[in-house]
Amino acid sequence: MLREPLKMNENKPGDSQTLACVFCRKNDDCPNKYGEKKTNEKWNLTVHYYCLLMSSGIWQRGKEEEGVYGFLIEDIRKEVNRASKLKCCVCKKNGASIGCVAPRCKRSYHFPCGLQRECIFQFTGNFASFCWKHRPVQIIASNNYRDSLPCTICLEYIEPVPTYNILRSPCCKNAWFHRDCLQVQAINAGVFFFRCTICSNTDTFQKEMLRMGIHIPEKDASWELEENAYQDLLQHYEHCDVRRCRCKEGRDYNAPDSKWEIKRCQCCGSSGTHLACSSLRSWEQNWECLECRSIIYNSDFQKAKKHALSNSNNVAITDCLLEESSPKLPRQSPGAQRKDLLRQGSKFRRDISTILIELGFQIKKKPKRLFINKANIWNSALDVFRNQKFNPSYAIEIMYVNENDKFARELPGSKQEFLSLLMQHLENSSLFEGSLSKNLSLNSQALKENLYYEAGKMLAISLVHGGPSPGFFSKTLFNCLVYGPENTQPILDDVSDFDVAQIIVRINTATNMTDLNSVVNECYNYLELIGCLRLLTTLSDKYMLVKDILFYHVIKRVQAPFESFKQGLKTLGVLEKIQTYPEAFCNILCHKPENLSAKILRDLFTVHTLPDVQALGFWNSYLQTVEDGKSATTMEDILIFATGCSSIPPVGFKPTPSIECLHMDFPVGNKCNNSLTLPITSTYKEFQENMDFAIRNTLRLGKEESSHYNEH
């Protein structure tokens, strides 16, 4: 006679919340820690997926739909029976189905008890388990990290020492994670999207994480499984929201290429207006809704609230903030998301700083020395960056050299000054056209020499290595990089060629078909050359003709330079981050930094030595004098004198700018250390005169040296 099988569950089958796992005896339903909890009602059997998977004496002999996850019921019963004779070395209770695979190690434990004692369970291969004495560890040859580093998922600072709870990326040596953050990200992302948050490596990264006990489920990402998750992106907002809509057909009426065409807010896209209702002459004119306008022009920005991951009481995760929004949070429409970003105001700078710091994790500590002729920044940078031995992921150390120096002396230079000078040259180079907001130009010689690629590469290197904000991109160039040229519509301001701009203006201002045909006939050869000839039957056809001309001149004409420039921007993963966080990058690529003030500089410089009280008072008075315009020196001049930069880089200065006071006649700026030495004088007048004299003359000599090279 067969022996009565072991009683699997004492609970009633209908009581699903209190059913205990037959292996660990816990009724917790916590998928992040124990895997999915599943009950076979026919056999009154409940298991945690991880408890079943990691049990030492059971194998998956059935198909996926058989038994529980492919484990046959009879096999589960046999394993429970086997485990009932083994005592857990943690809780001292029977039922320890998991054993350490290390030779001669006899420790057995329940899965939750193993987690409690920091055992490692490998969800790959033979699904091995290691006790706390024999678990695999990450080994670092030498620990050169003096300061704490942020977890690249939740950004909470941690000690960069590999432990059970702290893991390091195998591909980016400066990327560190909380184990809990990694596990949550792995469960949300699945095997197809789980990758290094810095370099996006999958193979090496996943192998190491599996070795260290991170479970990576073989499923699609949670955000991809949500039904109609991206439905809002397929809908265009077509409603006039102005207070007094003048359209007799109603607020939802939309007639393209007429004054009753609906124009969406350029900031949020979730409000609209008829062209006529807001006195817009053409569709190309910019328009913001009242809400966005009040956000943009209001200096008192509201701070956005941070959303933490939804956390159950059973999950021991410390306020993880993943890059991907949690699927448990209510999904916002694209327009609502953009408005939320606008409300964050000055938080953009913190956001871009965090993003660039993350990109900086891939920079190796070993410095690469670059020899730069300061009077010929552009050619020096080209020679360096084109060198086959140059690696953009190495730290940069600048040495200034002078070709005319008979002694061939090498002087230490400031990395941020070099990058600042390089960006200034790039902005004023023939690779771009336009006055303030610039687009790519068509320079056949530059294209032949691959300079557009080098320009993109220089911009990427500058951003990751702590350089200044470029701030000269047009919105059109930026949108082409983020959304693609085919989804970008240029405007008249993008046209720097006066003759082409005049043609567009004449077509746009034509008031009847006679005038319109006259302009087209005059420009027939040009329109035929660029492929924009079209049959014009009504006056409204002029708008499509203008769009065609703009698209050709600003985008299609420079397609080859754009593709080359785009490839250069992929250096160090910068382009991917731009496309992932367009709102943050727009602030530094399309806008110049805020003007410096006395308060900003006062807060920027720290006092490292015991200050001379009077000199420090003179310094504060001097900053106010400069801000009030009572000095020939500007705020930017002071910052350049001390750091080599005319603005504060998005990631800030490293080291932090400092000041000290010494008994000397004139101030001294050390751009390598970002330090400013103030003179100790008896009167404020003498202090101001000495400061003005030293700063102005130092900057003048630098400009003369640069212009002297350009003349030759």
C-alpha positions as CSV (number, residue, x, y, z in Angstrom):
1,M,0.0,0.0,0.0
2,L,1.3,3.5,-0.9
3,R,2.3,5.8,1.8
4,E,-0.1,8.8,2.4
5,P,1.6,11.8,0.7
6,L,2.9,14.6,2.8
7,K,0.2,17.1,3.6
8,M,1.0,20.1,1.4
9,N,-1.1,22.9,2.8
10,E,-3.3,23.1,5.9
11,N,-5.2,26.1,4.5
12,K,-8.4,26.0,2.6
13,P,-7.9,26.3,-1.2
14,G,-10.0,29.4,-1.4
15,D,-7.9,31.2,1.1
16,S,-5.3,32.4,-1.4
17,Q,-3.8,35.2,0.7
18,T,-2.9,33.0,3.6
19,L,-1.6,29.9,1.7
20,A,1.9,29.1,2.8
21,C,4.7,28.0,0.4
22,V,5.3,24.3,0.9
23,F,9.1,24.9,0.9
24,C,9.7,28.0,3.1
25,R,6.4,27.9,5.1
26,K,5.9,31.6,4.5
27,N,2.7,33.1,3.2
28,D,4.3,36.3,2.0
29,D,3.3,37.3,-1.6
30,C,6.3,39.4,-2.6
31,P,7.4,38.8,-6.3
32,N,10.5,41.0,-6.0
33,K,12.0,38.9,-3.2
34,Y,10.6,35.4,-3.5
35,G,9.2,35.3,-7.1
36,E,5.6,34.8,-8.1
37,K,3.5,33.0,-5.7
38,K,1.4,30.3,-7.4
39,T,-1.2,27.9,-6.2
40,N,-2.3,24.6,-7.8
41,E,-5.9,24.4,-6.5
42,K,-6.4,20.8,-7.8
43,W,-3.6,19.6,-5.5
44,N,-3.9,22.3,-2.9
45,L,-0.3,23.2,-3.4
46,T,1.3,26.7,-3.1
47,V,4.9,27.6,-3.9
48,H,7.1,30.6,-4.4
49,Y,8.8,30.5,-7.8
50,Y,12.3,31.1,-6.4
51,C,11.9,28.5,-3.6
52,L,10.9,26.0,-6.2
53,L,13.6,27.0,-8.7
54,M,16.5,26.9,-6.3
55,S,15.6,23.7,-4.5
56,S,18.5,21.3,-4.8
57,G,16.8,18.0,-5.5
58,I,14.3,18.9,-8.2
59,W,14.4,19.3,-12.0
60,Q,12.0,20.6,-14.5
61,R,10.8,17.4,-16.3
62,G,7.5,18.6,-17.7
63,K,6.4,21.1,-20.2
64,E,5.9,24.7,-19.2
65,E,2.1,24.2,-18.8
66,E,2.4,21.0,-16.8
67,G,2.4,21.0,-13.0
68,V,3.8,24.2,-11.6
69,Y,6.1,26.1,-14.0
70,G,6.9,22.7,-15.7
71,F,7.8,21.0,-12.4
72,L,5.6,17.9,-12.0
73,I,3.5,17.6,-8.8
74,E,5.0,14.3,-7.9
75,D,8.5,15.7,-8.1
76,I,7.5,18.7,-5.9
77,R,6.1,16.3,-3.3
78,K,9.3,14.2,-3.3
79,E,11.4,17.3,-2.9
80,V,9.2,18.5,0.0
81,N,9.5,15.1,1.6
82,R,13.3,15.2,1.2
83,A,13.6,18.7,2.6
84,S,11.5,17.8,5.6
85,K,14.4,15.8,6.9
86,L,16.9,18.7,6.6
87,K,17.2,21.4,9.3
88,C,17.8,25.0,8.2
89,C,21.1,26.3,9.6
90,V,19.6,29.8,10.0
91,C,16.1,29.3,11.6
92,K,16.8,25.8,12.9
93,K,13.5,24.5,11.4
94,N,13.0,21.6,9.1
95,G,12.2,21.9,5.4
96,A,15.6,23.4,4.2
97,S,15.4,22.4,0.5
98,I,18.4,24.5,-0.7
99,G,22.0,23.5,-0.1
100,C,25.3,25.2,-0.7
101,V,27.1,23.8,-3.7
102,A,30.6,24.3,-2.4
103,P,32.5,21.0,-1.8
104,R,32.3,19.6,1.7
105,C,29.8,22.4,2.8
106,K,26.8,20.9,4.4
107,R,24.8,24.1,5.1
108,S,21.1,23.9,4.1
109,Y,18.5,26.7,4.4
110,H,15.1,28.0,3.2
111,F,15.2,30.5,0.4
112,P,14.1,33.5,2.6
113,C,16.6,32.5,5.3
114,G,19.3,32.4,2.7
115,L,18.4,36.0,1.7
116,Q,18.5,37.0,5.3
117,R,22.0,35.6,5.7
118,E,23.1,37.1,2.3
119,C,23.5,33.9,0.4
120,I,23.8,34.1,-3.3
121,F,21.4,32.3,-5.7
122,Q,22.4,32.1,-9.4
123,F,19.4,32.1,-11.7
124,T,21.3,30.5,-14.6
125,G,23.0,27.2,-15.5
126,N,22.4,24.7,-12.8
127,F,20.8,27.3,-10.5
128,A,23.6,27.0,-7.9
129,S,23.3,28.3,-4.4
130,F,26.2,29.6,-2.2
131,C,26.1,30.1,1.5
132,W,27.5,33.3,3.1
133,K,30.9,31.6,3.6
134,H,31.4,30.4,0.0
135,R,29.5,33.0,-2.1
136,P,31.2,34.6,-5.1
137,V,32.6,38.1,-4.6
138,Q,33.7,40.9,-6.8
139,I,37.5,41.6,-6.5
140,I,39.1,45.0,-7.1
141,A,42.8,45.1,-7.5
142,S,43.2,48.4,-5.6
143,N,40.6,50.8,-4.2
144,N,41.4,54.3,-5.5
145,Y,38.1,55.8,-4.5
146,R,38.4,58.2,-1.7
147,D,34.9,59.7,-1.8
148,S,31.4,58.2,-1.9
149,L,29.9,57.6,-5.4
150,P,26.2,57.6,-6.3
151,C,24.3,54.5,-7.2
152,T,23.7,55.0,-10.9
153,I,20.1,54.0,-10.5
154,C,18.8,55.7,-7.4
155,L,21.6,58.3,-7.2
156,E,22.0,57.8,-3.4
157,Y,25.6,58.0,-2.4
158,I,27.3,54.8,-1.4
159,E,30.8,53.7,-0.3
160,P,32.5,52.2,-3.5
161,V,33.5,48.9,-1.7
162,P,32.1,45.7,-3.2
163,T,29.9,43.9,-0.6
164,Y,26.8,41.7,-0.8
165,N,24.6,44.8,-1.0
166,I,26.9,46.9,-3.2
167,L,27.8,45.8,-6.7
168,R,30.1,47.2,-9.4
169,S,29.5,47.2,-13.1
170,P,32.0,44.9,-14.9
171,C,32.1,47.2,-18.0
172,C,32.2,50.6,-16.4
173,K,34.6,50.6,-13.5
174,N,33.1,53.7,-11.9
175,A,29.5,52.5,-11.9
176,W,28.2,51.2,-8.6
177,F,24.8,49.9,-7.7
178,H,22.6,48.8,-4.7
179,R,21.7,45.2,-5.1
180,D,18.1,46.0,-4.5
181,C,18.1,48.7,-7.1
182,L,19.6,46.3,-9.7
183,Q,17.1,43.6,-8.8
184,V,14.1,45.9,-9.2
185,Q,15.5,47.2,-12.5
186,A,16.1,43.7,-13.8
187,I,12.5,42.6,-13.0
188,N,11.1,45.7,-14.7
189,A,13.4,45.6,-17.7
190,G,13.6,41.8,-18.4
191,V,16.4,40.1,-20.3
192,F,15.9,42.3,-23.5
193,F,16.3,45.7,-21.8
194,F,18.4,45.0,-18.7
195,R,21.8,46.6,-19.4
196,C,24.5,48.8,-17.9
197,T,23.0,52.2,-17.1
198,I,26.2,53.9,-18.2
199,C,27.4,52.2,-21.5
200,S,24.3,50.1,-22.3
201,N,26.4,46.9,-22.4
202,T,24.3,43.8,-22.1
203,D,26.4,40.6,-22.5
204,T,29.2,41.3,-20.0
205,F,26.9,43.1,-17.7
206,Q,24.2,40.4,-17.5
207,K,26.8,37.6,-17.1
208,E,28.3,39.3,-14.1
209,M,24.9,40.2,-12.5
210,L,23.7,36.6,-12.9
211,R,27.0,35.4,-11.2
212,M,26.3,37.8,-8.3
213,G,22.7,36.5,-7.9
214,I,20.6,39.0,-9.7
215,H,17.5,37.3,-11.3
216,I,16.9,38.5,-14.9
217,P,13.5,37.2,-16.0
218,E,13.1,36.0,-19.6
219,K,10.3,38.4,-20.4
220,D,9.7,41.7,-22.2
221,A,10.0,44.9,-20.2
222,S,7.0,45.7,-18.0
223,W,6.4,49.0,-19.8
224,E,6.2,47.2,-23.2
225,L,3.5,44.8,-21.8
226,E,1.1,47.5,-20.8
227,E,-1.9,47.6,-23.1
228,N,-2.2,50.8,-25.2
229,A,0.7,52.3,-23.2
230,Y,1.7,54.6,-26.0
231,Q,-1.7,55.4,-27.4
232,D,-1.6,59.0,-26.4
233,L,1.5,59.5,-28.7
234,L,-0.6,58.7,-31.7
235,Q,-3.1,61.4,-31.1
236,H,-2.8,65.1,-32.1
237,Y,-4.4,67.7,-30.0
238,E,-7.0,69.6,-32.1
239,H,-8.9,72.1,-30.0
240,C,-8.8,75.9,-29.6
241,D,-8.3,76.8,-26.0
242,V,-8.1,80.6,-26.1
243,R,-10.7,82.5,-24.0
244,R,-12.6,83.9,-27.1
245,C,-12.6,81.5,-30.1
246,R,-13.6,83.4,-33.2
247,C,-14.2,80.4,-35.4
248,K,-18.0,80.0,-36.3
249,E,-17.5,76.3,-36.9
250,G,-16.5,75.8,-33.3
251,R,-13.4,75.1,-31.2
252,D,-12.8,71.7,-32.7
253,Y,-12.8,72.9,-36.3
254,N,-9.4,72.5,-38.0
255,A,-8.8,73.6,-41.6
256,P,-5.1,73.1,-42.6
257,D,-3.4,75.9,-44.6
258,S,-5.9,78.5,-43.6
259,K,-6.4,80.9,-40.7
260,W,-8.6,78.3,-39.0
261,E,-5.7,75.8,-38.8
262,I,-5.1,74.8,-35.2
263,K,-1.6,75.5,-33.8
264,R,-0.5,73.5,-30.8
265,C,1.6,75.0,-27.9
266,Q,5.2,74.7,-28.8
267,C,6.1,73.8,-25.2
268,C,3.5,71.3,-24.0
269,G,1.6,70.4,-27.2
270,S,-1.6,69.9,-25.0
271,S,-3.2,73.2,-25.7
272,G,-4.1,74.8,-29.0
273,T,-5.4,77.9,-30.9
274,H,-6.7,78.8,-34.3
275,L,-4.2,81.0,-36.1
276,A,-6.8,83.8,-36.3
277,C,-7.8,83.5,-32.7
278,S,-4.3,84.4,-31.5
279,S,-3.5,86.8,-34.4
280,L,-0.8,84.4,-35.9
281,R,0.1,85.3,-39.4
282,S,1.4,81.9,-40.3
283,W,1.8,78.4,-38.9
284,E,5.5,78.9,-38.5
285,Q,5.1,81.5,-35.8
286,N,5.8,80.3,-32.2
287,W,2.9,80.2,-29.8
288,E,2.7,79.2,-26.1
289,C,-0.4,78.7,-24.1
290,L,-1.0,80.9,-21.0
291,E,0.0,78.2,-18.6
292,C,3.4,77.5,-20.2
293,R,4.0,81.2,-20.7
294,S,3.5,81.9,-17.0
295,I,5.9,79.0,-16.2
296,I,8.6,80.2,-18.6
297,Y,8.5,83.8,-17.5
298,N,7.9,83.4,-13.8
299,S,11.2,83.3,-11.9
300,D,9.6,81.6,-8.9
301,F,9.6,78.1,-10.3
302,Q,7.8,75.4,-8.3
303,K,9.9,72.4,-7.3
304,A,8.7,69.2,-8.8
305,K,7.9,66.3,-6.5
306,K,10.0,63.2,-6.7
307,H,8.2,60.0,-7.3
308,A,9.5,56.9,-5.5
309,L,8.9,53.4,-6.5
310,S,5.7,51.9,-5.2
311,N,6.9,49.8,-2.2
312,S,5.1,47.0,-0.4
313,N,5.7,46.4,3.3
314,N,7.5,43.2,2.5
315,V,10.1,44.6,0.0
316,A,13.3,45.9,1.7
317,I,14.3,48.5,-0.9
318,T,15.5,51.9,0.1
319,D,13.6,54.5,-1.9
320,C,14.9,53.4,-5.3
321,L,14.5,55.9,-8.1
322,L,14.9,54.2,-11.4
323,E,15.6,56.0,-14.6
324,E,12.5,54.4,-16.1
325,S,9.3,55.5,-14.5
326,S,7.6,52.8,-12.5
327,P,4.7,51.1,-14.3
328,K,2.7,51.3,-11.1
329,L,2.6,55.1,-11.4
330,P,-0.2,56.7,-13.3
331,R,0.9,57.3,-16.9
332,Q,0.8,61.0,-18.0
333,S,0.0,62.2,-21.5
334,P,3.1,63.5,-23.4
335,G,1.7,67.1,-23.1
336,A,1.3,66.7,-19.3
337,Q,4.8,65.3,-19.0
338,R,6.3,68.3,-20.9
339,K,4.3,70.7,-18.7
340,D,5.6,68.9,-15.6
341,L,9.2,69.3,-16.9
342,L,8.6,73.0,-17.5
343,R,7.4,73.5,-13.9
344,Q,10.7,72.2,-12.7
345,G,12.4,75.3,-13.9
346,S,16.0,75.5,-12.6
347,K,15.8,71.8,-11.8
348,F,17.0,71.3,-15.4
349,R,20.5,72.2,-14.4
350,R,20.5,69.6,-11.6
351,D,19.1,67.1,-14.1
352,I,21.7,67.8,-16.7
353,S,24.4,67.8,-14.1
354,T,23.3,64.3,-13.0
355,I,23.2,63.0,-16.5
356,L,26.6,64.3,-17.4
357,I,28.1,63.0,-14.1
358,E,26.7,59.5,-15.0
359,L,28.3,59.7,-18.4
360,G,31.5,60.7,-16.6
361,F,31.6,57.4,-14.8
362,Q,33.1,55.8,-17.9
363,I,36.1,58.1,-17.7
364,K,39.1,56.2,-16.5
365,K,41.3,57.7,-13.8
366,K,44.5,57.3,-15.8
367,P,45.1,60.7,-17.4
368,K,46.1,61.2,-21.0
369,R,48.4,64.2,-21.5
370,L,47.4,66.5,-24.4
371,F,50.0,69.0,-25.8
372,I,48.1,72.0,-26.9
373,N,49.3,75.2,-28.7
374,K,47.1,77.8,-27.0
375,A,47.5,80.2,-29.9
376,N,46.2,77.5,-32.3
377,I,43.5,75.7,-30.3
378,W,41.6,74.3,-33.2
379,N,44.5,72.6,-35.1
380,S,46.0,71.4,-31.9
381,A,42.7,69.8,-30.8
382,L,42.3,68.2,-34.3
383,D,45.8,66.7,-34.1
384,V,45.2,65.3,-30.7
385,F,41.7,63.9,-31.2
386,R,42.6,62.3,-34.6
387,N,45.6,60.5,-33.1
388,Q,45.0,56.8,-33.1
389,K,46.3,56.5,-29.5
390,F,43.7,59.0,-28.3
391,N,40.9,57.5,-26.2
392,P,38.0,59.8,-25.2
393,S,37.3,57.7,-22.1
394,Y,40.7,58.7,-20.5
395,A,40.9,61.6,-18.2
396,I,42.4,64.7,-19.9
397,E,45.5,66.5,-18.7
398,I,46.5,69.7,-20.6
399,M,50.0,70.9,-21.3
400,Y,50.4,74.2,-23.2
401,V,53.3,74.4,-25.6
402,N,54.6,77.2,-27.9
403,E,56.1,76.4,-31.3
404,N,58.2,79.5,-31.2
405,D,59.7,78.8,-27.8
406,K,63.4,77.9,-28.3
407,F,63.4,76.0,-25.0
408,A,60.3,73.9,-25.8
409,R,58.9,74.5,-22.4
410,E,55.7,72.8,-21.3
411,L,53.3,74.6,-19.0
412,P,50.5,72.9,-17.2
413,G,47.1,74.2,-18.4
414,S,43.5,74.1,-17.4
415,K,41.3,71.4,-18.9
416,Q,38.2,73.6,-18.6
417,E,39.9,76.6,-20.1
418,F,41.0,74.4,-23.1
419,L,37.5,73.1,-23.6
420,S,36.0,76.6,-23.2
421,L,38.3,78.0,-25.9
422,L,37.6,75.0,-28.2
423,M,33.8,75.6,-27.9
424,Q,34.3,79.3,-28.6
425,H,36.2,78.5,-31.8
426,L,33.7,75.9,-32.8
427,E,30.8,78.3,-32.4
428,N,32.5,80.9,-34.6
429,S,33.8,78.4,-37.2
430,S,32.6,78.0,-40.8
431,L,31.0,74.7,-39.8
432,F,27.9,76.6,-38.5
433,E,25.9,79.5,-39.9
434,G,23.6,82.0,-38.2
435,S,24.0,84.8,-35.8
436,L,23.0,83.5,-32.3
437,S,21.1,80.3,-32.9
438,K,23.2,78.3,-35.4
439,N,22.5,75.5,-37.9
440,L,25.1,73.4,-39.8
441,S,26.5,75.1,-42.9
442,L,27.4,73.4,-46.2
443,N,31.2,73.5,-46.4
444,S,32.5,71.1,-49.0
445,Q,36.1,71.3,-47.9
446,A,35.1,70.7,-44.2
447,L,33.0,67.7,-45.4
448,K,36.0,66.3,-47.3
449,E,38.2,66.7,-44.3
450,N,35.6,65.0,-42.0
451,L,35.5,68.1,-39.8
452,Y,31.8,67.8,-39.0
453,Y,32.4,64.5,-37.4
454,E,35.3,66.0,-35.4
455,A,33.1,68.9,-34.3
456,G,30.4,66.5,-33.0
457,K,33.1,64.5,-31.3
458,M,34.6,67.6,-29.7
459,L,31.2,68.7,-28.4
460,A,30.6,65.2,-26.8
461,I,34.0,65.1,-25.2
462,S,33.6,68.6,-23.8
463,L,30.3,67.8,-22.2
464,V,31.4,64.6,-20.6
465,H,34.8,66.0,-19.4
466,G,33.3,69.0,-17.7
467,G,33.4,71.6,-20.4
468,P,31.0,74.6,-20.8
469,S,27.5,74.7,-22.2
470,P,27.7,75.2,-26.0
471,G,24.5,77.2,-26.1
472,F,24.5,78.0,-29.8
473,F,22.3,75.3,-31.4
474,S,19.1,76.4,-33.1
475,K,15.9,74.7,-32.0
476,T,15.8,73.2,-35.6
477,L,19.2,71.6,-35.3
478,F,18.4,70.3,-31.9
479,N,15.1,68.8,-33.0
480,C,16.8,67.2,-36.0
481,L,19.2,65.4,-33.6
482,V,16.4,64.3,-31.2
483,Y,13.4,63.6,-33.4
484,G,15.0,63.2,-36.8
485,P,15.1,65.7,-39.8
486,E,11.9,64.1,-41.3
487,N,10.0,65.3,-38.1
488,T,11.4,68.8,-38.0
489,Q,10.0,71.9,-39.6
490,P,12.5,74.8,-40.0
491,I,11.4,78.5,-39.6
492,L,12.5,81.6,-41.5
493,D,15.0,82.5,-38.7
494,D,17.0,79.4,-39.6
495,V,17.9,80.9,-43.0
496,S,21.1,82.9,-42.9
497,D,21.3,83.4,-46.7
498,F,19.8,86.9,-47.4
499,D,18.7,86.1,-51.0
500,V,16.9,82.9,-50.0
501,A,15.3,84.6,-47.1
502,Q,14.0,87.4,-49.4
503,I,12.5,84.8,-51.8
504,I,10.7,83.2,-48.8
505,V,9.4,86.5,-47.6
506,R,8.2,87.6,-51.0
507,I,6.3,84.2,-51.5
508,N,4.9,84.4,-48.0
509,T,3.6,88.0,-48.3
510,A,2.0,87.6,-51.8
511,T,-1.6,88.7,-51.5
512,N,-2.9,87.3,-54.7
513,M,-2.2,84.7,-57.4
514,T,-0.7,87.3,-59.8
515,D,2.0,88.4,-57.3
516,L,2.6,84.8,-56.3
517,N,3.1,83.6,-59.8
518,S,5.3,86.6,-60.5
519,V,7.7,85.7,-57.7
520,V,7.8,82.0,-58.7
521,N,8.6,83.0,-62.3
522,E,11.4,85.2,-61.2
523,C,12.9,82.4,-59.0
524,Y,12.1,79.6,-61.5
525,N,15.7,78.5,-62.0
526,Y,16.4,78.4,-58.3
527,L,13.2,76.5,-57.4
528,E,13.8,74.0,-60.2
529,L,17.4,73.5,-59.0
530,I,16.4,72.7,-55.4
531,G,13.4,70.6,-56.6
532,C,10.7,72.8,-55.1
533,L,8.7,73.6,-58.2
534,R,5.0,72.8,-57.6
535,L,1.7,73.6,-59.2
536,L,0.1,76.5,-57.5
537,T,-3.7,76.6,-57.8
538,T,-4.8,78.6,-54.8
539,L,-3.1,81.3,-52.7
540,S,-2.8,79.0,-49.7
541,D,-0.5,76.8,-51.8
542,K,2.3,79.3,-51.0
543,Y,2.5,78.0,-47.5
544,M,3.5,74.5,-48.7
545,L,6.0,76.1,-51.1
546,V,7.6,78.0,-48.3
547,K,7.8,74.8,-46.2
548,D,9.5,73.0,-49.1
549,I,12.1,75.7,-49.6
550,L,12.8,75.9,-45.8
551,F,13.2,72.2,-45.5
552,Y,15.5,72.0,-48.5
553,H,17.7,74.9,-47.5
554,V,18.0,74.2,-43.8
555,I,17.8,70.4,-43.7
556,K,18.1,68.6,-47.0
557,R,20.9,70.7,-48.3
558,V,23.1,69.9,-45.3
559,Q,22.1,66.2,-45.0
560,A,25.7,64.9,-45.4
561,P,27.2,67.3,-42.8
562,F,24.4,66.5,-40.4
563,E,24.9,62.7,-40.6
564,S,28.7,63.2,-40.0
565,F,28.1,65.6,-37.1
566,K,25.6,63.2,-35.6
567,Q,28.1,60.3,-35.8
568,G,30.6,62.4,-33.9
569,L,28.1,63.2,-31.2
570,K,27.7,59.5,-30.5
571,T,31.1,59.6,-28.8
572,L,30.9,58.5,-25.1
573,G,27.1,57.9,-25.6
574,V,26.2,61.6,-25.6
575,L,23.8,61.5,-28.6
576,E,21.8,58.6,-27.0
577,K,21.4,60.7,-23.7
578,I,20.4,63.7,-25.8
579,Q,17.6,61.7,-27.4
580,T,16.6,60.2,-24.1
581,Y,16.5,63.5,-22.1
582,P,15.8,66.2,-24.7
583,E,14.3,68.7,-22.3
584,A,17.5,68.7,-20.1
585,F,19.9,68.9,-23.0
586,C,18.0,71.7,-24.8
587,N,18.8,74.0,-21.9
588,I,22.5,73.7,-22.4
589,L,22.7,73.2,-26.2
590,C,20.2,75.9,-27.3
591,H,20.5,78.5,-24.5
592,K,23.4,80.4,-23.1
593,P,24.0,80.1,-19.4
594,E,22.5,82.7,-17.1
595,N,24.3,86.0,-16.6
596,L,26.7,86.0,-13.7
597,S,25.9,88.2,-10.7
598,A,27.8,89.3,-7.6
599,K,25.9,86.8,-5.5
600,I,26.7,83.9,-7.9
601,L,30.4,84.6,-7.8
602,R,30.4,85.2,-4.0
603,D,28.7,81.8,-3.5
604,L,30.9,80.1,-6.1
605,F,34.3,80.9,-4.5
606,T,35.1,79.3,-1.1
607,V,37.6,80.7,1.3
608,H,40.2,77.9,2.1
609,T,42.6,79.8,4.3
610,L,42.0,82.2,7.2
611,P,41.0,85.3,5.3
612,D,42.0,88.9,5.8
613,V,38.7,90.5,6.9
614,Q,39.3,93.8,5.2
615,A,40.4,92.2,1.9
616,L,37.4,89.9,2.0
617,G,35.2,93.0,2.5
618,F,37.0,94.7,-0.5
619,W,36.3,91.6,-2.6
620,N,32.5,91.7,-1.9
621,S,32.5,95.4,-2.6
622,Y,34.4,94.9,-5.8
623,L,31.9,92.3,-7.0
624,Q,29.1,94.7,-6.4
625,T,31.0,97.5,-8.2
626,V,31.5,95.3,-11.3
627,E,27.8,94.2,-11.3
628,D,26.7,97.9,-11.1
629,G,28.8,98.6,-14.2
630,K,31.2,101.0,-12.4
631,S,34.3,99.1,-13.5
632,A,35.8,98.2,-16.9
633,T,35.9,94.6,-15.8
634,T,32.9,92.3,-16.1
635,M,31.8,89.3,-14.1
636,E,32.8,87.0,-16.9
637,D,36.3,88.6,-16.9
638,I,36.8,87.7,-13.2
639,L,35.7,84.1,-13.8
640,I,38.0,83.7,-16.9
641,F,40.9,85.2,-14.9
642,A,40.5,82.6,-12.1
643,T,39.2,79.5,-14.0
644,G,39.6,80.1,-17.8
645,C,35.8,79.8,-18.3
646,S,33.3,82.6,-18.9
647,S,30.4,80.6,-17.4
648,I,29.9,77.8,-14.9
649,P,30.0,74.4,-16.6
650,P,26.9,72.2,-16.3
651,V,28.7,69.8,-14.0
652,G,30.4,72.6,-12.0
653,F,34.1,73.3,-11.4
654,K,36.5,70.6,-10.3
655,P,38.3,71.6,-8.0
656,T,35.8,74.1,-6.5
657,P,37.0,77.7,-7.1
658,S,38.6,79.2,-4.0
659,I,40.1,82.5,-2.9
660,E,42.9,83.4,-0.5
661,C,44.4,86.8,0.6
662,L,48.1,87.5,0.5
663,H,50.4,90.5,1.0
664,M,51.0,91.3,-2.7
665,D,50.2,94.2,-5.1
666,F,48.1,92.4,-7.7
667,P,45.7,89.4,-7.8
668,V,46.9,86.1,-9.2
669,G,44.6,83.6,-10.9
670,N,45.5,79.9,-11.1
671,K,43.3,78.3,-13.7
672,C,44.7,74.8,-13.0
673,N,43.4,74.9,-9.5
674,N,40.5,77.4,-10.1
675,S,42.0,79.6,-7.4
676,L,42.1,83.4,-7.0
677,T,44.7,85.1,-4.8
678,L,43.5,88.6,-3.6
679,P,45.9,91.4,-2.8
680,I,45.9,92.9,0.7
681,T,45.7,96.7,0.3
682,S,45.1,99.6,2.7
683,T,42.3,101.2,0.7
684,Y,39.4,99.9,-1.4
685,K,40.3,102.3,-4.2
686,E,43.8,100.7,-4.5
687,F,42.2,97.2,-4.3
688,Q,39.8,98.0,-7.2
689,E,42.5,99.6,-9.4
690,N,44.9,96.7,-8.9
691,M,42.2,94.1,-9.6
692,D,41.0,96.0,-12.8
693,F,44.6,96.4,-14.0
694,A,45.6,92.8,-13.5
695,I,42.5,91.2,-14.9
696,R,42.1,93.5,-17.9
697,N,45.7,93.2,-19.0
698,T,45.9,89.5,-18.5
699,L,42.9,89.0,-20.7
700,R,44.1,91.5,-23.3
701,L,47.5,89.7,-23.6
702,G,45.6,86.4,-24.2
703,K,43.5,87.9,-26.9
704,E,46.5,89.6,-28.6
705,E,48.3,86.2,-28.6
706,S,45.4,84.5,-30.3
707,S,44.8,87.3,-32.9
708,H,48.5,87.3,-33.7
709,Y,48.3,83.7,-34.7
710,N,45.1,84.2,-36.7
711,E,46.8,87.0,-38.7
712,H,49.5,84.7,-39.8
